[in-house]
C-alpha cells in the first residue's frame, strides 16, 4: 500500500511538472510558428504555391472530365442509363 501511494504521489508530481513545461514549450512553438507565418517571404511563397496548386487542379479536372466519359464504357457489366447504349469496347490485353 505504501509503495502504491508513493507511486501515485510521484505520478501526480511528474504530471504537474510535465504539464507546466509542456505548456511553456507549446507557447514557444506557437510564437515561432506565428512569426514564420507572418514573414513576407513565406506569405509570398505560399501564394505562389497556392496559384500553382490551382493550376494543377484545373488541369486534373480537365483530364478527369475527359476520362469520366470513358470509364463506364470500360467497366464490364456496366450500362449507360441513356437510350443511346453503345456496346462496350473490349481492349486486348
N, C-alpha and C positions, 0 to 999 in steps of 0.2 A: 504494500500500500504506500509506503514511504517513497519507494522508487517511482511509482506511478505519479505521485503528487509532484516529485521533483521534475519528472519528465514534463508534466503538464505546465509547471511554472516556467521551465526553460523554453518550452514551445511558445508560450504566451509572450515571454520577454523577446524571444527571437522574432516573433511575428510583429510586435510593436516596433522594434528597432528596424526590421526589414521594410516595413511599410513606410516609415519615415524616410529612409534612404531611397526607397523606390520612388516615392513621390518627388523628392528633390531631383533625382535623375530624370524622371518623367518631365518635370518642368524645364529642366535644362535642354532636353531633346526637343521639346515643344518650341522653346525660344529659338533654338538653332534652325529648326525647320521653317519657322516663320521668317527668319532673316533670309534664308535661302530662297523661299518662295517670293519674297518681295524684291529680290535682286533683279534689276532691269535686264541683265543678260539672260537670266533664267526665264523671265517672262517672255522675252523676245524669242528665245529658242523654243519655248512651249508653244508660242503662236505659230512658228514655222512648222513644228511637228503636227499641230492640230490641222493646219492647212493641208499638209502632205497626207495626213490620215483621211481627211475628207476627200481628197483627190483619189486616193486608193479605194476608198469606199464607193465612190461613184463608178470607178472602173469595174469593181467587183459586182456592183448592182447591174451594170450593163451586161456583163458576162453571164450573171445568174439569170437575168431576164431572158437571154437567148437560150440558155440551157434548160430552163423550166418547161419550154415548149417541146423539147426533145425527150425529156425523161419519161413521160407517160408512154411514149411510143416504144421505149426500150424495155419497159418493165413487163415481163411475161404475165399474161392473165389480166392485165390492166386495160380497161377500155375507157375511151373518152365518153363523156356524158352527152356530147353533141350528136346530132343526127348524121353528121358527116364523118362516120367512122372510117378509118383507113386501116388496112391490115398492118399488124405490127411488123416492123423491119427486123430481119434476122441478120445478125452480123456473124461472120465466120470467126471462129476463134475459141 
